[in-house]
Amino acid sequence: MLCSSKQSGFSAIKPKLKIRLTVGIVTTKEGMEITNNQMD
C-alpha cells in the first residue's frame, strides 16, 4: 500500500518537475543568446 501511494504521488509531481526543467532550459538558452548578442 505504501509503495503504490508513493508512486502515485511521484507521478503527480513529475509533470510539474518537467515543466520547471523545460522553463529553466528555455530561460538559460534565452539568457545565453542575449549575452552573445551583447558581446557582438
C-alpha positions as CSV (number, residue, x, y, z in Angstrom):
1,M,0.0,0.0,0.0
2,L,2.7,2.5,1.0
3,C,4.7,1.9,-2.2
4,S,1.8,2.4,-4.5
5,S,0.7,5.6,-2.8
6,K,4.3,6.9,-3.0
7,Q,4.4,6.1,-6.8
8,S,1.1,7.9,-7.5
9,G,2.4,10.9,-5.5
10,F,5.6,10.9,-7.5
11,S,3.8,10.7,-10.9
12,A,1.7,13.6,-9.8
13,I,4.8,15.7,-9.1
14,K,6.6,14.6,-12.2
15,P,4.8,16.8,-14.7
16,K,5.5,19.9,-12.6
17,L,9.1,19.0,-12.5
18,K,9.2,18.5,-16.3
19,I,7.6,22.0,-16.8
20,R,10.1,23.5,-14.4
21,L,13.0,21.9,-16.2
22,T,11.7,23.0,-19.6
23,V,11.2,26.5,-18.4
24,G,14.7,26.5,-16.9
25,I,16.3,25.3,-20.1
26,V,14.4,27.9,-22.2
27,T,15.3,30.7,-19.8
28,T,19.0,29.6,-19.9
29,K,19.0,29.5,-23.7
30,E,17.5,33.0,-23.9
31,G,19.9,34.3,-21.4
32,M,22.9,32.9,-23.4
33,E,21.5,34.4,-26.6
34,I,21.2,37.8,-25.0
35,T,24.7,37.5,-23.7
36,N,26.0,36.5,-27.1
37,N,24.2,39.5,-28.8
38,Q,25.6,41.9,-26.3
39,M,29.2,40.6,-26.9
40,D,28.9,41.2,-30.7
